Amino acid sequence: MAKILIADDSLAELQIFQATLQSTGHTIVTVMDGEAAEEKVKSEPIDLIILDVIMPKKNGFQVCRTIKSDDQYKNIPIIMVTSKDQESDKFWGMKQGADEYLTKPFNPEDLLKAVKKYI
């Protein structure tokens, strides 16, 4: 099974993500800010990243851009899941390198389908 990094500043959201994904057997690693997400990617092998946009220290757009611009990590799929639901937000998320962009509240089945596409 895959190791999935979830970066979200809401403990409740982290728990929902974790419960949804652990039921499929994936190993889940969680962090609550953008800098911690970048550090985690550099410190252990990660197969997929689920990334909120609005987080302390570094937002999800910045984290996505940093990861996707690094040759060592650019192939890690990133699914942005955020409450930012404007078309311009989705545009910027995809422009920074996100592979998928889902909005909150999300349907767990949609999340699972997105994850299955990449792992």
C-alpha positions in Angstrom: 0.0 0.0 0.0 1.0 3.6 -0.4 2.3 6.2 2.0 0.1 9.3 1.8 1.1 12.6 3.3 -1.9 14.8 4.3 -1.3 18.4 5.1 -4.2 20.4 6.6 -4.3 22.8 9.5 -7.7 21.4 10.7 -7.5 18.5 13.1 -11.1 17.5 12.2 -10.2 17.4 8.5 -7.1 15.4 9.1 -9.2 12.8 11.0 -11.7 12.6 8.2 -8.9 12.1 5.6 -7.2 9.6 7.8 -10.3 7.5 8.4 -11.3 7.6 4.7 -7.8 6.5 3.5 -6.8 4.1 6.3 -9.8 1.9 5.6 -8.1 1.1 2.3 -4.9 0.0 3.9 -2.7 3.1 3.1 -0.1 4.4 5.6 -1.0 7.9 6.5 1.3 10.7 7.7 -0.2 14.0 8.8 1.2 17.5 9.2 -0.6 20.8 10.0 1.4 23.4 8.1 3.1 23.9 4.7 6.7 23.9 6.0 6.1 20.6 7.8 4.8 19.2 4.6 7.9 20.1 2.7 10.1 18.8 5.5 8.2 15.5 5.6 8.6 15.0 1.8 12.3 15.5 2.1 12.7 13.2 5.1 10.8 10.1 4.1 9.5 8.4 0.9 6.0 9.7 0.1 3.8 8.2 -2.6 1.1 10.8 -2.8 0.3 14.2 -1.1 -3.1 15.6 -0.1 -2.7 19.3 0.4 -4.9 22.0 1.8 -4.4 25.5 0.4 -5.0 27.6 3.5 -2.3 26.6 6.0 0.1 28.4 8.3 3.7 29.1 7.5 3.3 28.2 3.7 0.1 27.8 1.8 -0.7 24.8 -0.3 0.0 26.7 -3.6 3.6 27.5 -2.4 4.2 23.9 -1.2 2.9 22.5 -4.4 5.1 24.8 -6.5 8.2 24.0 -4.4 7.7 20.2 -4.6 6.9 20.2 -8.3 9.9 22.3 -9.2 12.3 19.9 -7.5 13.5 17.1 -9.8 13.7 14.7 -6.9 10.1 15.1 -5.8 8.2 16.4 -8.9 6.7 13.0 -9.8 4.8 12.7 -6.4 1.2 13.2 -7.3 -0.5 16.1 -5.4 -4.3 16.3 -4.8 -5.4 19.6 -3.4 -8.5 19.5 -1.3 -9.6 22.9 -0.1 -12.5 25.1 0.6 -11.2 27.6 -2.0 -13.8 26.8 -4.7 -13.5 29.5 -7.2 -12.4 28.7 -10.8 -9.4 31.0 -10.3 -8.3 29.0 -7.2 -8.5 25.7 -9.2 -6.6 27.4 -12.1 -3.8 28.5 -9.7 -3.7 25.1 -8.0 -3.3 23.3 -11.4 -0.8 26.0 -12.5 1.4 25.3 -9.5 1.4 21.6 -10.5 -1.5 19.9 -8.7 -2.6 16.7 -10.3 -6.2 17.0 -8.9 -8.2 19.7 -7.2 -11.2 18.8 -5.0 -13.2 21.2 -2.9 -14.4 20.8 0.7 -16.7 19.4 1.9 -15.5 16.5 -0.2 -17.3 13.3 -1.0 -15.1 10.4 0.4 -15.8 8.4 -2.8 -14.4 11.3 -4.9 -11.3 11.4 -2.8 -10.8 7.6 -3.0 -11.3 7.7 -6.8 -8.7 10.5 -7.1 -6.2 8.6 -4.9 -6.7 5.4 -7.0 -5.7 7.3 -10.2 -2.2 7.9 -8.8 -1.4 4.9 -6.6 
